[in-house]
Structure formats: structure tokens, C-alpha cells
């Protein structure tokens, strides 16, 4: 959906929209009932009614019981909302991992092409020692692989506890609870784990975007976005817009994940008074912003323009200073400086590429 406040939001598609939330809640009720239910065409009315009970399930059940009076027996509102959130999160994470794997594939190609492309390493913004652009890409790739590993470990448990987690209504109805379905009304690790993994994805994407922002400055010019954005007043500009938007996401998602932790820390009694309610929109924003950022990172890496000539020129202009450490190490070891001062950088690039290819191969089986 279009969102003028968050350019690119449409990349997140139908994930965590009000419509998909309603559909997921109806699916939860239908699965519990054991028969299909039609999704009510009363979204605006439900949204307004939700304020009266503090959540949308109460009004939804009223509508669904027009189709079958047995709807919702044994459940509580939190069972439905939590289970719906988990279903939506599982679908969103599947889309997210598709884009993450695409980013990995693109970075593998970059790392292999530039494993030996010389450039100067920078530490604390200053020239340090020689390195290769492939080594820099290997750092990007490692961050994305680590983020994908965290996302892959997520699970999405549905919720079935009844009014206070005791499942007393199920017992009274003589209905056994499905095996393996936990109750986590006031233990919110399933939510916070998702939040942490998503924030990790935007961390990894920002790792790439930040380097592109710095290295595409005109006075450096070692990288450029394939199709830069324009300016409303300066026709000569080609702004690194994708990198800016990816960085934007990474500046906001950690706070969203922190809100989920704060909500988890505020749980009380057997059902929370506000902590639970704070999660829904927070998780929605976190999911959608992460999906957008990873998709934009995929486009960024796909179109990235690498300028080895500028990298070589910068390294040459740094002169003998970038080899000062080598001279002191060689003197300490009692031998002349070696022709190259790259250590095992290229071997490291190769190792990261192997890890990435193994990850891609495992996921394709």
C-alpha cells in the first residue's frame, strides 16, 4: 500500500495490513471451529468497535457468530490476536528470507569479482592499510548471512490459553487442547525474538548502505548507485536514494524492537494491561519496514557501480603511510617488507563465499 510517510512501503505488499490482520483472525477462528468462515466486510466498523473492548476480536466474534453460534468457544481474545500475529509473521518472514537470499546471491558475485581489487581500508574514517573491495563485500555478506541465520531460527507458535492461561473452558467443554500448542499470554519471547531478528536484518542492510553513502561521495567516488535519485531544485544531482532509505529504516527499527521488549517487561498478572496492546502496531511497523529495507538493499546491490580505478587511485595517493605498519612489523620480525600486505584477506573472502554458497544450496533443497 502507498504511504507518503514511508516511501517504498508498497514493497511490503499485503503483509501486516488491516485486511490481512482481519483475515488471519478469521482463519484462526475458522480452524478452531473446524469449518470455513467468511471474512466480514465490515473493516471500518470493526476498527471503530475495537476501541470499546480494547481489541478487535470482541466485535469480530459478534459478526462471526451470525455464521455459526459456536465460534470462539474456549478461546479468549488474546488467543486469536496472538495466533493471527504469528501467522502473519510467518508469511512475512518467508517473503523476507526470499529477498535476503537474493541479497546474498548478489553479494557473492560482487565478492568473487572483486576479491583482489585493491583499495585502502579506513578505520575511524582515516586511511589505514591496504585491503581489497572483495574483503569489504565479505563483511557485508557476513552481516547478511548472520541476520538470515537468526531469522531462520524463528518459530511462530500459536496461542491457546483461554481466559487466564488455564484452559479451564476447554476442560469444561470436554475439548482437548491441540498437542504442542504453548500458552504465552504473559511470556512474550515469541514476539521479542521476531523483533530482534528483524532489527538484525536492518542492521545488516545499513552496513551496506552506510558504506555506499560514504564511498559514493563525489570526492571519493569509489561506488555509485546504479540509478540515483534526483533533486527538486538541483538537476545535476544523482542522490544515493536507496542507501538513504535503507539507513532510514535502520535508524528506526531498533526502537521498535525495544518497544516490544518494554512491552514484555511490563507484563503483569495472567493477562497484561497495555503491554500486549502495544505490540500490534509496533510489530506491524517493524515487519513492514524490514521488508522494505531488505527489498531496497537487493536493488541497491544489484545495481551497484564499482569503480576500481578510483579505488586504486585513492590507495596510490595514500602513499607510503598505508604501509607504515608493515614496515614496523617487518623490522620487528627482522626481514624486508613483503611485496603484499594483505594478510589472509583474500582467503577470508573465499571462506565467506563458501559459507554463502552452502547456505544458498541448503535453502534450495
C-alpha positions in Angstrom: 0.0 0.0 0.0 1.1 3.6 -0.7 2.4 5.6 2.3 3.6 9.1 1.8 5.2 9.0 5.3 7.3 5.9 4.3 8.3 6.0 0.7 8.6 2.4 -0.6 6.1 1.0 1.8 4.3 -0.7 -1.1 7.3 -3.1 -1.3 5.9 -4.8 1.8 2.8 -5.8 -0.1 -0.2 -7.1 1.9 1.9 -8.1 4.9 0.5 -6.8 8.2 -2.2 -4.7 6.7 -5.5 -4.3 8.5 -7.1 -6.5 5.8 -4.6 -9.3 6.3 -5.0 -9.0 10.1 -8.7 -9.4 9.8 -8.3 -12.4 7.5 -5.8 -14.0 9.8 -8.1 -13.7 12.8 -11.0 -15.2 10.9 -8.7 -18.1 9.9 -7.8 -18.7 13.5 -11.5 -18.8 14.5 -12.3 -21.0 11.5 -9.6 -23.5 12.2 -10.7 -23.7 15.9 -14.3 -24.1 14.8 -13.4 -26.7 12.2 -15.3 -25.1 9.3 -14.7 -22.2 6.9 -15.9 -18.8 7.8 -16.5 -15.8 5.5 -14.4 -12.7 6.2 -16.9 -9.9 7.2 -17.0 -6.9 5.0 -17.1 -4.5 8.0 -13.4 -3.4 8.4 -14.1 0.2 9.3 -16.9 -0.8 11.7 -14.6 -3.3 13.4 -11.9 -0.8 13.7 -14.2 1.7 15.4 -15.7 -1.0 17.7 -12.3 -2.3 18.7 -11.8 0.8 20.9 -14.7 -0.2 23.1 -13.2 -3.5 24.1 -9.6 -2.7 23.6 -9.1 -5.2 20.8 -10.8 -6.2 17.5 -11.8 -9.7 18.5 -14.9 -8.9 20.6 -16.7 -7.2 17.7 -15.4 -9.8 15.2 -16.8 -12.6 17.2 -20.2 -10.9 17.3 -20.2 -10.8 13.5 -18.9 -14.4 13.1 -21.5 -15.8 15.4 -24.0 -14.8 12.8 -22.5 -17.6 10.7 -22.1 -20.1 13.5 -23.0 -19.6 17.2 -20.2 -21.9 18.2 -17.5 -19.5 17.1 -14.8 -18.7 19.7 -15.9 -21.3 22.3 -12.9 -22.0 24.6 -10.8 -19.1 23.2 -10.0 -15.7 24.5 -9.3 -12.5 22.5 -5.6 -12.8 23.1 -5.5 -16.4 21.7 -6.9 -15.1 18.5 -4.8 -11.9 18.2 -1.6 -13.7 19.1 -2.2 -16.6 16.8 -3.1 -14.2 13.9 0.1 -12.2 14.5 2.2 -15.4 14.4 0.5 -16.5 11.1 1.2 -13.1 9.6 4.7 -13.0 10.9 5.4 -16.5 9.4 4.2 -15.3 6.0 6.2 -12.1 6.2 9.4 -13.9 7.2 9.0 -16.2 4.2 9.0 -13.2 1.9 11.8 -11.6 3.8 14.1 -14.7 3.5 13.5 -14.8 -0.2 14.8 -11.2 -0.5 17.7 -11.9 1.9 18.8 -14.9 -0.2 18.7 -12.7 -3.3 21.0 -10.1 -1.5 23.3 -13.0 -0.5 23.5 -14.2 -4.1 24.3 -10.7 -5.4 27.0 -10.2 -2.8 28.6 -13.5 -3.6 29.0 -12.3 -7.2 30.5 -9.0 -6.0 32.9 -10.6 -3.6 34.2 -13.0 -6.2 34.6 -10.4 -8.9 36.5 -8.0 -6.5 38.3 -10.4 -4.2 41.6 -8.9 -5.4 40.5 -5.4 -6.3 42.9 -3.2 -4.3 41.6 -0.3 -2.2 42.6 1.4 1.1 41.0 0.3 4.3 39.6 3.0 6.5 39.4 2.9 10.3 37.9 5.8 12.3 37.3 7.4 8.9 41.0 7.6 8.1 43.3 5.6 5.8 44.7 2.6 7.5 46.3 -0.3 5.5 45.7 -1.8 2.0 42.7 -4.1 1.6 40.5 -5.3 -1.3 37.0 -4.4 -2.2 36.1 -8.1 -2.0 37.1 -8.1 1.6 34.8 -5.2 2.3 32.0 -7.0 0.5 32.8 -10.1 2.6 32.0 -8.0 5.7 28.6 -7.1 4.1 27.9 -10.7 3.2 28.8 -11.9 6.7 26.3 -9.5 8.3 23.5 -10.6 5.9 24.3 -14.3 6.5 24.2 -13.8 10.2 20.9 -12.0 10.0 19.4 -14.7 7.8 20.6 -17.3 10.3 18.7 -15.5 13.1 15.6 -15.2 11.0 15.8 -18.9 10.0 15.8 -19.9 13.7 12.5 -18.2 14.4 9.3 -20.2 15.2 5.8 -18.9 15.2 3.8 -20.6 18.0 0.1 -20.1 18.0 -1.6 -19.2 21.3 -4.1 -21.3 23.2 -4.6 -20.5 26.8 -8.1 -19.4 27.3 -9.2 -16.6 29.7 -6.2 -16.8 32.0 -4.0 -19.5 30.5 -5.5 -22.4 32.5 -7.6 -23.7 29.6 -10.5 -24.1 32.0 -13.1 -23.5 29.3 -11.6 -26.3 27.2 -11.8 -28.7 30.1 -15.4 -27.7 30.8 -16.3 -28.2 27.1 -14.5 -31.6 27.1 -12.3 -30.5 24.3 -8.6 -31.4 24.5 -6.1 -28.8 23.5 -4.0 -29.5 20.4 -0.7 -31.0 21.4 2.4 -28.8 21.3 0.4 -25.5 21.4 2.0 -23.4 24.2 0.5 -20.7 26.3 2.5 -17.5 26.4 0.0 -14.8 27.3 2.5 -13.0 29.6 5.8 -14.6 28.5 6.4 -12.7 25.2 9.7 -14.2 23.9 8.0 -15.3 20.7 7.3 -11.6 19.9 10.7 -10.2 21.1 12.6 -12.9 19.2 10.9 -11.8 16.0 11.7 -8.1 16.8 15.3 -8.8 17.4 15.8 -10.8 14.3 14.1 -8.2 12.1 16.2 -5.4 13.6 19.3 -7.5 12.9 18.2 -7.6 9.2 18.1 -3.8 9.0 21.5 -3.6 10.9 23.0 -5.8 8.1 21.4 -3.8 5.3 22.6 -0.5 6.9 26.1 -1.9 7.0 26.0 -1.9 3.2 24.1 1.3 2.8 26.4 3.3 5.0 29.5 2.3 3.0 27.8 3.2 -0.2 26.8 6.6 1.2 30.4 7.3 2.2 32.1 5.7 -0.8 29.8 7.4 -3.3 30.6 10.9 -2.1 32.0 12.8 -5.2 35.3 13.4 -3.5 35.7 9.6 -3.1 33.7 8.2 -6.0 34.6 4.6 -5.5 31.0 3.4 -5.6 27.7 4.7 -7.0 24.1 3.6 -7.1 23.0 2.3 -10.4 20.2 4.8 -10.8 20.5 7.7 -8.3 17.5 9.8 -7.2 17.0 13.3 -8.4 16.6 16.6 -6.7 13.7 19.0 -6.8 16.0 22.0 -7.4 19.4 20.7 -8.5 19.2 18.9 -11.8 22.9 17.8 -11.7 22.4 15.6 -8.6 22.1 11.8 -8.6 21.4 11.1 -4.9 22.1 7.7 -3.4 18.4 7.4 -2.6 18.2 3.6 -1.9 21.0 3.9 0.6 19.4 6.8 2.3 16.1 4.9 2.6 17.8 1.7 3.9 19.6 3.8 6.5 16.3 5.4 7.5 14.9 2.0 8.3 17.9 1.0 10.4 17.6 4.3 12.4 14.0 3.4 13.5 13.7 -0.4 13.8 15.9 -0.8 16.9 13.5 1.4 18.8 10.6 -0.7 17.6 12.3 -3.8 18.8 13.0 -2.1 22.1 9.3 -1.2 22.4 8.5 -4.9 22.1 11.0 -5.7 24.9 9.5 -2.9 27.0 6.0 -4.4 26.5 7.4 -7.8 27.5 8.9 -6.3 30.7 5.5 -4.7 31.6 3.6 -8.0 31.6 1.6 -8.5 34.8 -0.8 -11.0 36.4 -2.2 -13.5 33.8 -3.1 -11.0 31.1 -1.4 -7.7 30.5 -3.0 -4.3 30.9 -1.5 -2.4 27.9 1.8 -4.2 27.3 0.1 -6.7 25.0 -1.8 -3.9 23.2 1.4 -2.0 22.5 2.8 -4.9 20.4 0.4 -4.9 17.5 1.1 -1.7 15.6 4.8 -1.9 16.7 5.2 -5.3 15.2 3.4 -4.2 12.1 5.8 -1.2 11.5 8.8 -3.3 12.3 7.8 -6.1 9.8 6.9 -3.7 7.0 10.0 -1.5 7.4 12.3 -4.5 7.4 10.6 -6.0 4.3 11.0 -2.6 2.6 14.7 -2.2 3.6 15.8 -5.7 2.5 14.0 -5.3 -0.8 15.7 -1.9 -1.3 19.0 -3.4 -0.4 18.5 -6.1 -3.0 18.0 -3.4 -5.6 21.0 -1.4 -4.3 23.4 -4.3 -4.5 22.0 -5.4 -7.9 22.7 -2.0 -9.5 25.8 -1.1 -7.6 28.5 0.6 -9.7 32.1 -0.3 -8.6 34.9 1.9 -9.7 38.2 0.0 -9.3 40.2 2.8 -10.9 39.1 5.3 -8.2 39.9 2.7 -5.5 43.4 2.2 -6.9 43.9 5.9 -7.3 42.9 6.6 -3.7 45.3 3.8 -2.5 48.1 5.2 -4.5 47.5 8.7 -3.3 47.7 7.5 0.3 51.4 6.8 -0.4 53.8 5.2 2.0 51.7 5.9 5.0 49.4 2.9 4.5 52.4 0.6 4.7 53.8 2.2 7.9 52.5 -0.7 10.0 54.1 -3.3 7.6 57.5 -1.6 7.8 57.4 -1.7 11.6 56.2 -5.3 11.7 58.9 -6.4 9.2 61.6 -4.6 11.2 60.4 -6.4 14.3 60.5 -9.7 12.5 64.0 -9.0 11.1 63.2 -9.3 7.4 62.4 -6.9 4.5 58.7 -6.0 3.8 56.9 -8.5 1.7 55.5 -7.4 -1.8 52.0 -7.5 -0.5 50.4 -6.5 2.8 47.0 -8.1 2.7 47.5 -10.9 5.3 44.8 -13.5 4.7 42.2 -11.1 3.3 41.7 -13.0 0.1 41.4 -16.3 1.8 38.8 -14.8 4.1 36.8 -13.6 1.1 36.8 -17.1 -0.3 35.7 -18.7 3.0 32.8 -16.3 3.3 31.8 -17.1 -0.2 31.9 -20.8 0.6 29.6 -20.2 3.6 27.2 -18.2 1.5 27.1 -20.8 -1.3 26.4 -23.6 1.3 23.6 -21.5 2.8 22.0 -20.9 -0.6 22.4 -24.5 -1.5 20.8 -25.7 1.7 17.8 -23.4 1.3 17.2 -24.6 -2.3 16.9 -28.2 -1.3 
